[in-house]
């Protein structure tokens, strides 16, 4: 069976990676922040800010690169507010994260409203120009490999960036002195302080990095994989990222595996939703009687089941969620 | 280790109450009130200054906003109606957070409550007088929300899935369950959208003040707040819930049924959220859409603003309701300011509030730790699992 000129398996693999990319990107940042002891449930809001900033900046400047830069900047700016409140004022992280989410829903809604007005005032279309958004980048040669080529070497630029970043962060965390400090920040901040490491400065850095990652992930949604903006475009992906970081037990391989699992099931359910009407197999026809919402629900149910069946281990950074008062 | 010990969770989730600085006494109350007023005034000034700088008539907007929120009988009632679901989801978050359970799932519990109440008043009406049907729908919504929350608690206790995580995931499961039901058995006949038919007028909660939105659910929600304030603050049961959250080890040592109390916390929390959904359907919308608001997530913020105290939560919810109603009035009055502004204001207020309260707590705890000579950065002993 073929979809869009590709075999089903290839198509599914490509879609899986495409769906997993923003989760991996935002997850890497959140993982680093959580390793240093800061949990940010406002990641959804940060992504939303990245979406609108990327879209509006790309639309106005006519350049996707500017849009991506603006998205990263917007993510970092919002994360800076979060860092100020949680790291410097030592306020509660869960509630501050919830506040960031509310703020981002409002701010992105306002920005979208003003962007539409501004475009109307100069008689330009709200939608992006034809060559403004990013297209996928095929790596010459490698992308011809059957199956793995389309899956890994014919993706959007952000996927390559995320993979490089993942390797770098893994090396950083486990093979450098900096990584030892970062992990100690979440497990034994008092030791860090005794060693003369400024807990607050380092944590701020980690939170800002998480903001940049989330902003980039937001831009991926609005100017890379799709070239559009909608007010609820993140659709809970930030919360998914949050749970995938815990799901992966704060390890990078675990996080990526979780993202691919989630992206894979999500892509599979999307394919099933359409193929059950076009396929000739009786099994597929039987699936027609299931409302499509149950397919949409599938990734979340699988995540819950996986969590419930996996052995519990590694309770995570000891000071996760706790403010540090100097 | 004691086999009945709770599994290790995403740690530091215990002792929430200590983190939020829940303390009593008139001095704390007045300090908090002054701080809340200060934070709100600061946020208001900040937002108005930004608006003025971007060319809006800031004072005109403020004026409109106040009129829209409480300018007359009708607008005040609308504010109360907006506050009602926030109050109940705020109570849901408050009950759980107060005892150290991070229930982020009020959204899903709210949705399920709404769904059950719609089901019991449109498709599956059991015979009886309308008030009986409504009462049954609300009770069933409570149970539905409570059971949904309980599921997360059970998953934590027996399978070690952190409540923060399972409640987030269950929110999405609930959302798609609701949409499936609204596309399937509960769908209205004349539409292809995920939307329930409208309730018959006899199943609407009665309006208590004529020509306004002030329905019976509003006093009911406030009654729930008062009841919770009494139960949590004045009874043995409420104290046990608090201790279970503050320090499960101590609770176990003095012979409290820790597991049952932890389940009770979640069930009670889910009940509030579920009731919120039912009241919103029966009292305000009278039908249900696939997209039914973000009351659950906003409830977390309301709970904080109210200091996790049921009466405080009621005050905070009314304030948020006024913000919402006022912003819609501003939007309608040709000032070209979308109602999303309300969310910006809410976010800024909560952040300002957090900074102020953290600052106050720090001052308080610094004084005390100087007296006691203790190091307050030591995490609770019971977090270090053997």
Interface residues (C-beta under 8 A of the other chain):
Chain A: X39 X41 X81 X84 X85 X89 X90 X91 X92 X94 X95 X96 X98 X99 X100 X101 X102 X103 X104 X105 X106 X107 X109 X110 X113 X117 X189 X190 X236 X239 X242 X243 X246 X247 X291 X293 X294 X296 X297 X300 X301 X303 X304 X307 X308 X309 X312 X315 X316 X317 X318 X319 X320 X321 X322 X323 X324 X325
Chain B: X7 X8 X9 X10 X11 X12 X13 X19 X20 X102 X104 X155 X159 X160 X161 X162 X164 X165 X166 X168 X169 X170 X171 X172 X173 X176 X177 X179 X180 X183 X184 X294 X297 X298 X300 X301 X304 X336 X338 X340 X341 X342 X343 X344 X345 X346 X347 X348 X350 X351 X354 X355 X357 X358 X359 X362 X376 X377 X379 X383 X384 X385
